[in-house]
Amino acid sequence: MNQRMTEQQDLVGPLSEGKWGNFDKREGDLQSLPLLIIPDAANEILKAQKRPLVYYYIPKTPSIVKSLVGDPVFSLTIILNEKQYQLNEISAPLIKMGMFTSEFNLSTNFEVTKKILNQGEMKYIPLVSSEIIFELILEQNGTEKSLGTTRISDINSKASLSATLSGIETIHVLSALKGMMSNMKIRTKVSYSATQLQHFRLYGSWRKVYDFLRENLNLEQMVTSNELRKWFEEMLRVEVLSYEYFTNQDGEINQEVKSALFNEFIKLASGVIIGKENTDKARYFLKEKFYENISLDYQQKQIL
């Protein structure tokens, strides 16, 4: 046991007494979000074995969620006092209160980050959060006031944070929006683990899938699950279907992952482009006609 561990040290996990470091790097046109990194507890042994050092990372700062058109998901409603001022005058006495709502997340683009981090000899593994707390804080006279808090349990989820603000607090938010000095900030607290993460995606056009199978199968032909699996893997090879596979541990897409993708493909394709014979054996046939020009997009994330 001790001899095996000496020959090849397994990963232990983040160093409990390690210091967080900053990582902010550009690679060509790709820009990573600022990250915090911490070393694996076995890095000294890995170094002695002349193996790549391992670091774990999480995003350093929260981001405002953007809509499908790229606009920030953010709302600030300002309620004015009844006293009349000039229309172009915005001042603290004019603002009675405000209502703040926004959506935040603490995530990074897996593919972009992976491409940037994999440029060197070191290995970087994303930490999987078990809980993230977002809190809107106002610093004033050496003290902190919590204006609102919310929590999520998935690093890829978004958190909606709302708060009712006084007139002065609303002014601080407006100052921050203008890029001016402000005592308002978003604080993030993260509980994390180094659990293995696996994410895969299967996508394409049902029209192209149907046309490919139509060229290779007769309408009267019945095929078994294994035969259909061969055509499925051929569609992956010639890129009729596309897939993405990500894992925060070593490894590429394997037969187990392909089998999982195929099983989901069968479920999705049944009733759309293929039918199943009502017998004890799984035998499939291609539907005679298919007019829909719809897309296939299946994603799955597993925490192992």
N, C-alpha and C positions, 0 to 999 in steps of 0.2 A: 504493500500500500504506500509506504513512504517512498520507496524507490520509484514507483510509477508517478507519484506527485512531483518528484524531483525532475523526472525526465520531461514532463509536460504539465505545467500548472494550469488548472481550469480557472475561469473567471470567478472572482469572489463576490464582487459587488462594489458599490461606491465606498471609498475610504471614509470611515466615520469621522476621523479627525482631519480630513483633507480640507484644503481651502478651495473655494470656488474661484475659477478663473474666467476671464472674458474671452470670447471668440467672436470676431467680426471680420469676415473675409470676403473678398470679391474674386471671382474666377471668370474672366471674360465678361460676358454680359450678365452673368448670374451673380446676384447679391444675396448673401444669407442674412436672415434676421439676426440681431445680436443674441448670442447664446451665452449661457453659463455652463461651464464644464467642470467636472470633478474626476480625479483619477480612480481607477480600480485599485482595490486594496492589494492586489497581487502584482502591481506594476514593477516593483523591485525584482521580484522573481522572474517576471517576463523579460525584464531587461537583461538579467543574468543569463537567461536562456536564448538571448538575441532574437526574441519574438516581438512583434509589434505591441507597443504600449496601448492600453485601452482607457478611453475616457467616456464618461456619460454626460449627456447634455439635456438641458431644458431651455426653452425660450427665455430671454432675460426680461422682456417687458411685454405687457399685454397689448393687444391691438384692438382697434375699433373694427367691428365687423362691417363689411361692405356689401351692398345690395348687388343684384345681378348686373346692374348697369354701372357698378363701380362707385356708387355714392355711399358715404358713411351712414350707418344706421344710427342716427343721432337726432334728438329732438330737445329743444329748449323753448319752453313757453314762458313768456314774460308777462306778468300782470302789473299794470301801472296804477299809481295812485290817482285819485280823482282830480287832484290839483292840476291845473292846466299849465303846461310849459310850451315853449316854442317847439315846433314839430321836429326840428333838427337837434334838439337838446336831449342827450342821454346822460343822466347822472343818477347817483345813488338815491337821492330823495324822490326821483321820479319813479323808480322801480320799487314796487311794493313786495313782490315775491316772484319766484320762478319755479317751474316744474321741469326737472331734468330726466330724460330717459335715453339710454343708449345700450348697445349690445357689444360685449367684449369677448375675446377668446385669448387663449394662451397656446397657440399652435404655430407650427411652421410647415412649410411645404416640404413633405417628405422627399420627393424626387429631387427638387432643387438643392435642398440641404445635403442629401446623400451625395450628389455629384460634387459639391464643393468640398465636403469633408473627406471624400475618398481620394483626393488629389495626392496626399502624402502617405507616409508609411504607417502612421498611427491609425487606430481603429476607434470610431465614435459610435456610441450606442444611445438611442433616445431613451430617456426615462419615461415610464408610464405612470401618469398621475392617478392617485386614488381619490383625491379631492382637491379642488381649487376654489379658493375664496377670493372674491373681488370686493374691494371696499373703497368707497369714495371718502377721502379724508380732507379736512380743512385744517391747516396749521395756522395757529393764531396765538400770539403772545406766549410762545414757548410750549403751548399745549396742542393737542390734536383732538378734533371733534369728528366723530364718525357720522356721515350724512346718509349713508345707505350701504347695505351689504347684500351679497347674493353668493351662492355656491353652486358648483357643478361637479360631476364625478368623472368626466371624460375630457381629456385634453383636446379632443377634436370638436367638442360641443361649444355652444355659445351661451353666454350668460347675459340675461337682461337685468340691468341695474337702473332703478328709479329712485328719485329723491325729490322731496319738496324743500325748496331753498328760501332763505330769507332774502331781503333785498341786497344786503352786503355779499352774501354767498353767491347770489346770481351774478353780481359784478365780477367776482373772482372767476367764475366760469367764462364770462364774456372776455375777460382779460386773457385767459388761457387760449380761447379760440382765436384771438387776435395775435397770438404769439408773444404776448407781453408777460412780464413776471407775474406769477400767480401763486397763491398759497394752497391751491387745490391740486390734489394728486389722486391717482388710482393706485392702491396697494394690493398686491397679489400675494397670497400665502398658498404654498403648494405642498401637499403630502404626496410622496412618490415612491415607486419601487422600480427595480431593474428587471421586471418581468419581460419574458420574450414576447415580442409582438409580430404578428404576421398579417399582411394585408394583400388581398389580390382582387383584380378587377378583370372582367370579361366584357368586351364591347365590340360593336360592329353594326352592320345593317342587315335586317332580316331579309331584305330584298336580295342582297348579294349572297347570303347563305342559301336561300332558296334556289337561286340561279345556279350556284355551284353544285348543289345536290341534284338539281334537275338535269345537269349535264352529265352526271356520273351515275344516276340511278334511273331505272325505268319506273314509270308510275305504277306498273303492276307488280314491281319487285318488292318483296318483303325482306327486311334485313334484321339481323339480330343486334343486340346491344353492343356486342364486341365489334361487329362490322361497322356500325354507326360510329363507334368510338374511333376506329381507324380513320374514317372520313373527317371526324371532328379534329383529330390531331393534324391531318393534312391541311385543314382550313387554317389552323394556327400556323403551320409551316409556310403556307403561301400567302398568309396575312389577309385571308378573307375575313377571319376573326382576329382581333387583337387582344392582347392581355398585358396586364402590368402586375408585377409581383414584387413585394417589398417585405423584408424581414430585418429586424434590428440585430439578428445574429448572423453568423456565417451561413452561407447556403444560397443556392439558386433554385429556380423552380424545379421540382422533382415530380416523379410519377404520382405521388400521393396528392400533390396540389393539382396536377392535371386531371386526376380522377375526380377530385372535388369539383373542378370547373366543369367537367363533362356531365356529372350528375345534375348540376344546376342548369346546364344547357338543355338537357333532356326535359327537365321540369318546365323550363320557360318555352321550349319549342313545341311541346305537346299542346295541341289545340291551335297553334299558330301556323306552323308549316308541316308538322308531321302528326300522324295519328298512330294509335297503338291497337294491335289486334287483340280482341277479347279472348285470349287463350291463356293457358297456364304459363307458356313461355313468352318472354318479352320479345315481340317482333313488331317492327315499325314499318310504316309506309309513308311515302311523300304525298302530300295533298295534291289534288289535281290542279288547283289554281291558287294563286296568291297575288293579291292586288295591292296589299298594304305596303306603303313605303315608310316603315317605322324602324326605330333604332332599338338595338339590344344594348343594355348597359347594366351589368350586375356587379356589385361590389360586396365584399365581405371582409370584416376585420376580426381576427381571433387573438385573444390574449391567452397564451399557452402556459 
